[in-house]
Amino acid sequence: MKRREIDTAIIPTPSLWFQTLRLTTLAQAHLDPLPESERLSLWINAYNAHTIELINRRGERKSIRNINKTLGLFGGKGPWKERLAEVAGSVWTLDEIEQEIIRKRFSEPRIHFALVCAAIGCPPLRNEAYVGERLDRQLGDQARAFLAESPAKNRIDTAEGVAYLSPIFDWYREDFPAGTAGLGGFIARFHPSGPVKELLQSGRFRVEFTDYDWSLNWSGKPTATLLSKRSWPRSQGNPGSQGTIFLHDVFY
């Protein structure tokens, strides 16, 4: 499967654009009246949108891990601990959104196939916002794309009995079913019938983790104006002059 670069999406049609809320709307959201699927959708969209906004604001074009580094090391914050995402009246770090809200409040392992860090190794950025009424299908699509259609990140060698899996399954192993039988059954749900699915369901395989590529997932091609809560005048160093990572309609 050809990887989806995060700045190659087209501008949404006017009707879609008017249905797509911006960062300012995320800031003003009222979460209490929303059903669980809508709340989870909002937080996923907020995480992804603010990740891309951060990269564009800093003009980073190599790796998100370069943000907030000092002398080659994380300067206490790193990109995930900067307080930057205004959502529902409070300002959050990306780490708080993922670790304290999404992972703790929602029992949904497929969120790891929807949250993106703009790296080649992460799941693909979906070309539409997550929406409560379609969230289950959207997360299923993301899981299939990441687990069954991205061999550099996840692949199954039936001859050797090895599941080569993304380090995401190592970093967040407590979010997934335990043991090869549990994990294999989970991953099998997103594979078509055949030898791969049968091996996964049997649990008779060993796991090896693939390398995680932290390089920024962008094509390097200049694109249209960033759809953000602010514009970037050239006097401030317009990232768009280097090729803006296109935020398109990841907003809730």
C-alpha positions in Angstrom: 0.0 0.0 0.0 1.4 3.4 -0.9 1.8 5.5 2.2 -0.4 8.5 2.5 1.7 11.6 2.9 0.2 14.1 5.2 0.3 17.2 3.0 -1.2 15.7 -0.2 -4.9 16.0 0.6 -7.0 18.4 -1.4 -9.0 21.3 -0.1 -12.4 20.1 1.0 -15.5 21.0 -1.0 -17.4 24.1 0.4 -20.1 21.9 1.8 -17.6 19.7 3.6 -15.6 22.7 4.7 -18.6 24.2 6.4 -19.3 20.9 8.2 -15.7 20.8 9.3 -14.9 22.6 12.5 -11.6 24.4 13.1 -9.3 24.6 16.1 -11.3 27.5 17.5 -14.4 25.3 17.6 -12.5 22.5 19.4 -11.5 25.1 22.0 -15.2 26.0 22.6 -16.6 22.5 22.6 -19.0 21.3 25.3 -18.3 17.7 26.0 -20.8 16.8 28.7 -23.9 16.5 26.5 -22.0 14.3 23.9 -22.3 10.5 23.7 -19.1 8.6 24.2 -18.4 8.0 20.5 -18.6 11.7 19.9 -16.3 12.6 22.7 -13.7 10.1 21.6 -14.0 11.4 18.0 -13.4 14.9 19.2 -10.3 14.0 21.2 -8.8 12.0 18.4 -9.4 14.9 16.0 -8.0 17.4 18.5 -4.8 15.3 18.9 -4.2 14.9 15.2 -5.0 18.5 14.3 -2.8 20.0 17.0 0.0 17.7 16.1 0.0 19.0 12.5 -0.5 22.6 13.7 2.6 22.2 16.0 4.8 20.9 13.2 3.7 23.7 10.8 4.1 26.4 13.5 7.6 25.3 14.2 8.5 24.7 10.5 9.8 21.3 11.3 10.4 19.1 8.2 12.6 16.2 9.5 11.0 14.7 12.6 8.5 15.8 15.2 11.1 14.6 17.8 13.3 17.6 16.8 10.7 20.0 18.4 11.8 21.3 21.9 15.1 19.6 21.8 18.3 21.2 23.3 21.7 20.1 22.2 20.3 17.0 20.6 18.2 16.1 23.7 14.7 16.7 24.7 14.7 20.0 26.7 12.4 18.8 29.4 9.3 19.0 27.2 9.6 17.5 23.8 6.8 17.9 21.4 4.3 16.0 23.5 4.6 18.0 26.7 4.2 21.5 25.3 0.9 23.0 26.6 -0.7 23.9 23.2 -4.1 22.3 22.6 -7.1 24.3 23.7 -10.0 21.9 23.9 -13.3 22.4 25.8 -12.1 25.4 27.6 -8.8 24.0 28.9 -5.3 23.9 27.4 -3.7 20.4 27.2 -0.5 18.8 26.1 -0.6 16.2 23.4 0.6 13.7 26.1 -2.3 14.6 28.4 -4.8 14.1 25.6 -3.4 10.7 24.7 -2.4 9.3 28.1 -4.8 10.9 30.5 -7.9 11.3 28.4 -8.1 9.0 25.4 -6.3 5.9 26.9 -7.8 6.2 30.4 -11.3 7.3 29.7 -12.0 5.1 26.6 -11.4 1.4 26.4 -10.6 1.3 22.7 -7.3 -0.2 21.5 -7.9 0.9 17.9 -7.2 4.5 18.9 -3.5 3.6 18.3 -4.3 3.2 14.6 -6.0 6.6 14.5 -3.7 8.9 16.5 -0.8 10.2 14.3 2.5 11.8 15.1 3.2 12.8 11.4 6.0 10.1 11.2 6.3 7.5 8.5 6.1 4.8 11.1 2.8 5.9 12.5 -0.7 5.0 11.1 -1.9 7.0 8.1 -3.7 10.3 8.7 -7.3 9.8 7.7 -8.6 12.2 5.0 -11.7 13.0 6.9 -12.6 13.9 10.5 -13.7 11.2 12.9 -17.4 11.3 13.6 -19.3 9.5 16.4 -21.9 7.8 14.2 -19.2 6.4 11.9 -16.4 6.0 14.5 -16.5 2.2 14.7 -16.3 1.8 10.9 -13.6 4.5 10.7 -11.4 2.8 13.4 -11.9 -0.5 11.7 -10.7 1.0 8.4 -7.7 2.4 10.1 -6.9 -0.9 11.8 -7.0 -2.8 8.4 -4.9 -0.1 6.7 -2.2 -0.3 9.4 -2.2 -4.0 10.2 -3.0 -5.7 6.9 -1.9 -3.1 4.3 1.4 -1.7 5.7 4.0 -4.5 5.4 6.9 -2.2 6.5 5.1 -1.8 9.8 3.1 -4.9 10.3 3.4 -8.2 8.4 3.0 -11.9 9.1 5.4 -14.6 7.9 3.4 -17.8 7.9 6.3 -19.9 6.8 8.4 -18.9 9.8 5.6 -18.4 12.2 6.5 -14.8 13.0 4.4 -11.7 13.4 6.4 -8.6 12.6 4.6 -5.9 14.4 4.9 -2.2 14.9 6.6 -1.1 18.2 3.2 0.4 19.0 2.3 -3.0 20.3 5.3 -3.0 22.6 4.9 0.6 23.8 1.2 0.2 24.6 1.0 -3.6 25.2 -1.3 -3.2 28.2 -4.0 -1.7 25.8 -4.1 -4.9 23.7 -5.2 -8.5 24.6 -2.5 -10.4 26.5 -0.5 -13.3 25.1 -0.1 -14.4 21.5 -3.5 -16.0 21.5 -5.2 -12.8 22.7 -3.2 -10.5 20.5 -3.4 -12.8 17.5 -7.1 -13.0 17.8 -7.3 -9.2 17.9 -5.1 -8.7 14.8 -6.8 -11.5 12.9 -10.1 -9.5 13.0 -8.5 -7.1 10.4 -7.2 -9.7 8.0 -9.1 -11.6 5.3 -9.6 -15.4 5.5 -6.5 -17.4 4.7 -3.2 -18.7 6.1 -2.3 -15.4 7.8 -5.6 -15.2 9.7 -5.4 -18.9 10.6 -1.9 -18.5 12.1 -3.0 -15.4 14.1 -6.1 -17.1 15.4 -4.0 -20.2 16.5 -1.7 -18.1 18.7 1.2 -20.3 17.6 3.6 -17.6 16.5 6.3 -15.4 17.9 6.4 -11.6 17.8 9.2 -9.5 16.6 9.0 -5.7 16.4 9.7 -3.7 13.3 11.8 -0.5 13.2 9.8 2.7 13.8 10.6 5.4 11.3 10.4 8.8 13.0 11.1 10.7 9.7 8.4 13.2 8.9 5.7 11.8 6.6 5.5 14.6 4.1 6.2 14.8 0.4 8.2 18.1 0.4 5.8 19.6 -2.1 4.4 23.1 -1.5 0.7 23.0 -0.9 -2.2 25.4 -0.4 -2.7 27.6 2.7 -2.7 25.9 6.1 -6.3 25.6 7.4 -5.5 26.7 10.9 -6.6 29.1 13.6 -4.0 31.6 12.4 -2.2 32.6 9.2 1.6 32.7 9.0 3.0 36.0 7.5 6.3 35.6 5.7 7.9 38.1 8.2 7.5 35.3 10.8 8.9 32.6 8.7 6.0 31.1 6.8 6.3 27.3 6.9 4.2 27.3 3.7 7.2 28.6 1.8 8.9 25.3 2.5 5.8 23.2 1.9 3.0 23.4 4.4 1.7 20.2 5.9 -1.9 20.4 5.0 -4.3 20.2 7.9 -7.3 19.8 5.6 -10.4 18.3 7.4 -8.9 16.6 10.4 -10.8 19.1 12.6 -13.9 17.9 14.4 
